[in-house]
Amino acid sequence: MGVLMFLVIGAISGWLAGKIWKGAGFGLVGNIVVGILGGMVGGWLAGRLGIGGGGIAWRILISAGGAWVLLFIISLIKRG
C-alpha cells in the first residue's frame, strides 16, 4: 500500500506542478516521475528549511513545490 500511495502522491503533485507551471504536464507517467523526483527535492528543501508536516495534503504540497522547482530547473536547461 505504501508504494501505491507514493505513486498517487507523485501523480497528483506532478499534475499540480504542471498546472502551476504554465499549464504544461507530461502525461500520467511523466507527472508521476516529476512528482516523485519533486517529492525528493521538496522533502530535502523542507528539511533544510526546518519545516515539517504530517498529512497527505502536506506531502502533496511539498511534492508539488519540489516538482515546481524541478520544472523551473528543466526550463532553464532547455533555454540554455
QUITA-V560205 format. One record per backbone hydrogen bond with DSSP energy under -0.5 kcal/mol. NH is the residue of the N-H (numbers start at 1). CO is the residue of the C=O. E is the energy in kcal/mol with one decimal. If there is no record, write none. Layout:
BEGIN
NH_CO_E + NH_CO_E
END
This chain:
BEGIN
5_1_-2.3 + 6_2_-2.2 + 7_3_-2.2 + 8_4_-2.5 + 9_5_-2.8 + 10_6_-2.1 + 11_7_-2.7 + 12_8_-2.6 + 13_9_-2.7 + 14_10_-2.4 + 15_11_-2.3 + 16_12_-2.7 + 17_13_-2.5 + 18_14_-2.1 + 19_15_-2.0 + 20_16_-2.2 + 21_17_-2.8 + 22_20_-1.6 + 23_19_-0.8 + 24_18_-0.7 + 24_21_-1.7 + 25_23_-0.6 + 30_26_-0.7 + 31_27_-3.0 + 32_28_-2.2 + 33_29_-2.4 + 34_30_-3.0 + 35_31_-2.7 + 36_32_-2.7 + 37_33_-2.7 + 38_34_-2.7 + 39_35_-2.2 + 40_36_-1.8 + 41_37_-2.5 + 42_38_-3.7 + 43_39_-2.5 + 44_40_-2.2 + 45_41_-2.8 + 46_42_-2.9 + 47_43_-2.1 + 48_44_-2.2 + 49_45_-2.2 + 50_46_-0.8 + 51_46_-2.2 + 59_55_-2.0 + 60_56_-2.6 + 61_57_-2.4 + 62_58_-2.6 + 63_59_-2.7 + 64_60_-2.9 + 65_61_-2.5 + 66_62_-2.3 + 67_63_-2.7 + 68_64_-2.4 + 69_65_-2.2 + 70_66_-2.4 + 71_67_-2.7 + 72_68_-2.3 + 73_69_-2.3 + 74_70_-2.5 + 75_71_-2.3 + 76_72_-1.9 + 77_73_-2.1 + 78_74_-2.5 + 79_75_-1.9 + 80_76_-1.8
END
